[in-house]
Amino acid sequence: RSRRIPLTSAFGQRRLDKNEMDTIMSLKMKIMIQLLITFLFGFSLTQAQNKEEVLLIKELLRRADSVSIYQDSLLAHSKYKVREEVIFCELTDNGTIKNADTIISSVTMADKKEATREVIYSTKKNKPEGKKDQKQEAEYSFSFNDPHYNFSLTETGDSSYIIAVSPKGSPKKGDYQGTIEIDRQGYFSRAIDFDVPKPEGALKEFSTQMSFEPLEGGLVVIREMKMKGLVKAFLGIFKMRFSGDVKYSNYEFLK
């Protein structure tokens, strides 16, 4: 005599027949397969995005370096006059201004070198107006393919890219770190924000921010440079914290 299978369990729940069990198992398999596909697709997409970013940063650096080399060649064959306004401040330890000097000069540049400097105005004592000041040049050298530095794309805006720069390994003396803003259309440097973890010589702290602007004809020139730092010398007997703000205007190209 065959045994009759009850339709309900002891808890009053209906038992599933074989067809229903097969349907549920099939549904579970479909869900697992879909989850696996989603995971693999997401992983592949992430890898593709990372690869695309690497390709983007390489191409971006290549173009920026090309523009930088081209700008250097333009400057090497340019002669121009520019108005330079320097505000130099000696600061206390808490950053307040202790002393300040302002010097305005007319500077002639030729072949990337300072040819002449004429002081127009100075708050320094015993400095007659119209006399040529000592040569003051701020050399800036940077390469986007420098193998000693890491470059990474940190932000993409409507008009510029932000590139993070840091030395590979532990910073050495004179190494810098910070960000560079690159124009999206012209690939020239629009702004630089660097600090030097281990300055050289008497400098113990140093940071700088620079902004650049293109002129008619394609030449990109510096518009402003700000700096802060700390100088110690003679075994710490001489100590000075300082800030500087240099503005450039009235560019005039000479034949």
VEXMARNU-704012 format. One line per 2 residues: number of its first residue (from 0); their letters; for each residue x, z, y of C-alpha. Coordinates in pm, 1 decimal, always signed. Example, Ala and Ser with C-alpha at 12.3 -4.5 7.8 and 13.67 -1.06 7.14 Angstrom:
BEGIN
0	as	+1230.0/+780.0/-450.0; +1367.0/+714.0/-106.0 .
REM end
This chain:
BEGIN
0	rs	+0.0/+0.0/+0.0; +149.7/-108.6/+334.3 .
2	rr	+214.0/+148.2/+602.5; +45.0/+97.7/+936.3 .
4	ip	+275.1/+117.1/+1241.0; +118.9/+329.5/+1516.5 .
6	lt	+68.7/+164.9/+1855.9; +167.0/+475.6/+2050.5 .
8	sa	+445.3/+730.2/+2023.9; +404.5/+1104.5/+2010.9 .
10	fg	+429.8/+1111.4/+2391.8; +145.0/+866.9/+2435.8 .
12	qr	+371.5/+574.9/+2532.8; +305.7/+235.0/+2377.7 .
14	rl	+581.2/+100.1/+2151.7; +709.0/-249.6/+2224.0 .
16	dk	+679.6/-520.4/+1961.0; +970.3/-752.4/+1865.8 .
18	ne	+877.2/-1033.1/+2106.8; +861.2/-795.3/+2402.5 .
20	md	+1197.9/-642.2/+2308.3; +1351.5/-989.3/+2288.5 .
22	ti	+1207.3/-1072.7/+2632.1; +1356.4/-757.3/+2787.8 .
24	ms	+1695.8/-817.4/+2626.8; +1693.4/-1174.6/+2752.5 .
26	lk	+1608.2/-1053.4/+3104.5; +1891.1/-797.6/+3093.9 .
28	mk	+2136.2/-1066.4/+2988.1; +2025.6/-1291.2/+3273.3 .
30	im	+2071.5/-1007.1/+3522.8; +2418.6/-926.4/+3387.0 .
32	iq	+2520.4/-1293.4/+3398.7; +2390.5/-1321.2/+3756.8 .
34	ll	+2582.6/-1009.4/+3860.3; +2897.9/-1146.6/+3697.4 .
36	it	+2858.9/-1481.4/+3876.0; +2800.9/-1300.9/+4207.9 .
38	fl	+3113.2/-1087.9/+4156.7; +3331.3/-1382.7/+4059.7 .
40	fg	+3198.5/-1595.1/+4345.9; +3253.7/-1313.2/+4593.5 .
42	fs	+3607.2/-1257.9/+4463.8; +3685.0/-1629.6/+4483.6 .
44	lt	+3535.0/-1645.8/+4834.2; +3747.7/-1352.2/+4947.6 .
46	qa	+4058.8/-1516.5/+4806.6; +3965.8/-1845.3/+4975.1 .
48	qn	+3910.9/-1666.4/+5307.1; +4248.7/-1490.2/+5275.4 .
50	ke	+4416.7/-1820.9/+5191.1; +4242.1/-1987.8/+5485.8 .
52	ev	+4358.8/-1708.9/+5717.4; +4718.0/-1749.0/+5593.4 .
54	ll	+4700.0/-2123.6/+5653.8; +4545.2/-2061.9/+5996.7 .
56	ik	+4813.1/-1816.1/+6105.5; +5092.3/-2047.6/+5985.1 .
58	el	+4948.9/-2345.1/+6171.7; +4877.7/-2131.7/+6477.3 .
60	lr	+5234.6/-2001.5/+6487.3; +5372.3/-2352.4/+6436.8 .
62	ra	+5174.6/-2486.5/+6733.3; +5254.3/-2187.5/+6952.9 .
64	ds	+5623.9/-2221.9/+6874.4; +5612.3/-2594.0/+6956.3 .
66	vs	+5450.7/-2521.0/+7293.1; +5705.5/-2247.1/+7363.0 .
68	iy	+5995.7/-2486.5/+7294.1; +5833.1/-2749.0/+7516.4 .
70	qd	+5787.8/-2494.3/+7797.8; +6154.9/-2395.9/+7770.1 .
72	sl	+6254.3/-2761.1/+7807.9; +6034.5/-2793.9/+8117.6 .
74	la	+6187.2/-2482.7/+8274.2; +6536.0/-2608.0/+8191.6 .
76	hs	+6475.5/-2908.9/+8416.1; +6271.7/-2739.8/+8690.2 .
78	ky	+6371.5/-2605.3/+9027.2; +6120.1/-2393.6/+9211.5 .
80	kv	+6075.4/-2116.6/+9462.7; +5854.6/-1814.4/+9398.5 .
82	re	+5751.7/-1501.9/+9587.7; +5841.8/-1188.1/+9394.4 .
84	ev	+5691.5/-848.6/+9477.1; +5841.9/-549.4/+9299.4 .
86	if	+5701.8/-198.2/+9307.9; +5939.7/+42.9/+9134.4 .
88	ce	+5836.9/+405.5/+9086.3; +6027.2/+710.3/+8973.4 .
90	lt	+5789.1/+931.8/+8779.3; +5772.8/+1299.7/+8694.8 .
92	dn	+5746.8/+1410.9/+8331.8; +5366.4/+1415.9/+8355.5 .
94	gt	+5355.3/+1060.1/+8491.8; +5284.8/+1120.6/+8860.8 .
96	ik	+5477.5/+919.6/+9119.9; +5783.4/+1098.0/+9257.8 .
98	na	+5937.9/+813.3/+9457.4; +5834.4/+451.9/+9510.7 .
100	dt	+6006.3/+146.1/+9650.0; +5866.2/-196.0/+9731.5 .
102	ii	+6081.9/-505.7/+9757.0; +5946.9/-852.6/+9838.0 .
104	ss	+6180.8/-1143.7/+9787.2; +6184.2/-1520.8/+9795.2 .
106	vt	+6356.9/-1634.7/+9477.1; +6479.6/-1982.9/+9392.5 .
108	ma	+6508.3/-2066.9/+9023.5; +6700.9/-2365.9/+8889.2 .
110	dk	+6753.9/-2454.4/+8523.1; +6601.4/-2121.8/+8410.0 .
112	ke	+6852.1/-1927.4/+8620.3; +6821.6/-1746.9/+8949.1 .
114	at	+6996.2/-1956.4/+9213.9; +6921.5/-1759.1/+9532.5 .
116	re	+6736.0/-1443.8/+9633.8; +6639.9/-1354.4/+9987.8 .
118	vi	+6485.7/-1016.1/+10058.2; +6187.3/-1049.1/+10290.7 .
120	ys	+6080.6/-684.2/+10294.3; +6219.3/-363.4/+10147.3 .
122	tk	+6136.1/+4.7/+10177.2; +6482.9/+97.6/+10055.2 .
124	kn	+6697.7/+261.3/+10318.3; +7000.9/+84.5/+10461.9 .
126	kp	+6887.7/-255.5/+10335.3; +6858.5/-503.7/+10619.5 .
128	eg	+6585.4/-763.1/+10595.3; +6687.8/-1119.8/+10525.6 .
130	kk	+6998.3/-1022.5/+10328.3; +7035.4/-1154.9/+9978.1 .
132	dq	+6972.9/-891.2/+9720.3; +7168.4/-844.9/+9402.5 .
134	kq	+7073.9/-1080.9/+9126.1; +6784.5/-940.0/+8923.9 .
136	ea	+6688.9/-1142.4/+8621.8; +6456.6/-1044.4/+8339.5 .
138	ey	+6543.4/-1248.2/+8034.9; +6261.1/-1299.9/+7790.1 .
140	sf	+6332.5/-1457.8/+7454.7; +6085.7/-1481.9/+7169.6 .
142	sf	+6028.7/-1708.7/+6871.1; +5709.6/-1739.5/+6668.6 .
144	nd	+5910.6/-1827.3/+6357.6; +6147.4/-1531.2/+6375.0 .
146	ph	+6196.7/-1430.1/+6008.3; +6260.6/-1066.8/+6103.9 .
148	yn	+5900.9/-1013.9/+6218.6; +5554.5/-1002.0/+6063.4 .
150	fs	+5273.8/-1194.5/+6233.2; +4905.3/-1141.7/+6162.0 .
152	lt	+4585.5/-1267.8/+6321.4; +4385.4/-964.8/+6434.8 .
154	et	+4118.2/-1119.1/+6658.9; +3970.6/-1458.1/+6742.0 .
156	gd	+3790.1/-1482.2/+7075.0; +3615.0/-1765.0/+7254.7 .
158	ss	+3928.5/-1861.0/+7446.1; +4221.3/-1696.7/+7270.2 .
160	yi	+4378.8/-1563.2/+6951.5; +4531.1/-1215.4/+6927.2 .
162	ia	+4844.2/-1200.7/+6713.3; +4993.9/-869.5/+6601.2 .
164	vs	+5374.2/-862.5/+6585.8; +5582.9/-601.8/+6405.2 .
166	pk	+5936.9/-588.7/+6266.5; +5983.5/-620.7/+5892.7 .
168	gs	+6095.9/-287.6/+5749.0; +6209.0/-4.1/+5972.4 .
170	pk	+6253.1/-101.5/+6340.4; +6611.2/-161.6/+6446.9 .
172	kg	+6753.2/-110.1/+6794.0; +6598.7/-355.2/+7037.2 .
174	dy	+6313.9/-455.9/+6803.5; +5969.3/-480.5/+6956.5 .
176	qg	+5613.2/-454.5/+6833.4; +5271.1/-520.1/+6983.0 .
178	ti	+5036.7/-812.7/+7043.1; +5045.3/-1163.1/+7186.9 .
180	ei	+4739.6/-1342.5/+7323.4; +4754.3/-1718.3/+7260.0 .
182	dr	+4532.8/-1971.6/+7434.8; +4302.4/-2151.0/+7188.9 .
184	qg	+4328.4/-2488.2/+7361.3; +4684.8/-2505.4/+7491.9 .
186	yf	+4850.9/-2265.3/+7242.3; +5060.2/-2108.9/+7518.0 .
188	sr	+5108.5/-1733.7/+7550.5; +4855.2/-1586.2/+7792.8 .
190	ai	+4957.5/-1222.7/+7763.2; +5212.5/-1004.8/+7587.2 .
192	df	+5191.4/-631.7/+7521.4; +5508.0/-495.6/+7360.1 .
194	dv	+5679.1/-163.2/+7314.7; +6029.1/-101.2/+7184.6 .
196	pk	+6039.6/+180.8/+6926.3; +6419.9/+206.9/+6944.2 .
198	pe	+6553.4/+86.3/+7281.5; +6919.8/+12.7/+7328.0 .
200	ga	+7172.8/+182.2/+7554.3; +7053.3/+440.3/+7805.4 .
202	lk	+6690.4/+339.0/+7756.5; +6508.1/+590.4/+7537.0 .
204	ef	+6153.5/+462.9/+7585.7; +6032.6/+121.8/+7694.6 .
206	st	+5711.0/-81.9/+7697.5; +5607.5/-394.2/+7885.3 .
208	qm	+5301.3/-609.2/+7951.5; +5326.9/-965.6/+8080.8 .
210	sf	+5065.5/-1221.2/+8181.9; +5115.6/-1596.8/+8213.4 .
212	ep	+4925.3/-1881.7/+8375.0; +4951.8/-2261.0/+8353.8 .
214	le	+5015.6/-2458.2/+8672.3; +4925.7/-2819.0/+8746.1 .
216	gg	+5156.0/-3041.5/+8548.5; +5151.6/-2821.1/+8240.2 .
218	lv	+5421.4/-2567.2/+8323.6; +5327.9/-2211.5/+8223.3 .
220	vi	+5469.2/-1942.8/+8452.3; +5472.4/-1565.8/+8455.8 .
222	re	+5225.8/-1402.0/+8694.8; +5281.3/-1031.3/+8640.5 .
224	mk	+5507.2/-799.7/+8446.7; +5450.7/-426.5/+8408.0 .
226	mk	+5690.9/-186.1/+8244.8; +5735.9/+182.0/+8170.3 .
228	gl	+6033.9/+363.8/+8032.6; +6269.1/+657.2/+8017.0 .
230	vk	+6640.6/+646.1/+8094.5; +6890.3/+908.8/+7984.5 .
232	af	+7262.0/+893.6/+8052.2; +7573.4/+1112.1/+8069.9 .
234	lg	+7468.1/+1324.1/+7770.2; +7124.9/+1382.2/+7919.9 .
236	if	+7250.2/+1501.3/+8260.4; +7087.0/+1199.4/+8424.0 .
238	km	+6723.6/+1149.8/+8328.1; +6463.1/+928.8/+8491.9 .
240	rf	+6115.2/+823.9/+8388.6; +6004.8/+507.1/+8565.8 .
242	sg	+5740.8/+236.9/+8599.8; +5761.6/-108.4/+8747.9 .
244	dv	+5513.0/-373.2/+8851.3; +5642.3/-721.5/+8934.6 .
246	ky	+5406.0/-989.2/+9066.6; +5489.8/-1357.6/+9112.3 .
248	sn	+5300.5/-1589.7/+9345.0; +5329.1/-1895.2/+9569.9 .
250	ye	+5512.8/-2112.8/+9322.8; +5667.8/-2411.9/+9500.7 .
252	fl	+5847.8/-2684.3/+9308.4; +6156.4/-2832.4/+9466.4 .
254	k	+6315.1/-3171.8/+9417.4 .
REM end
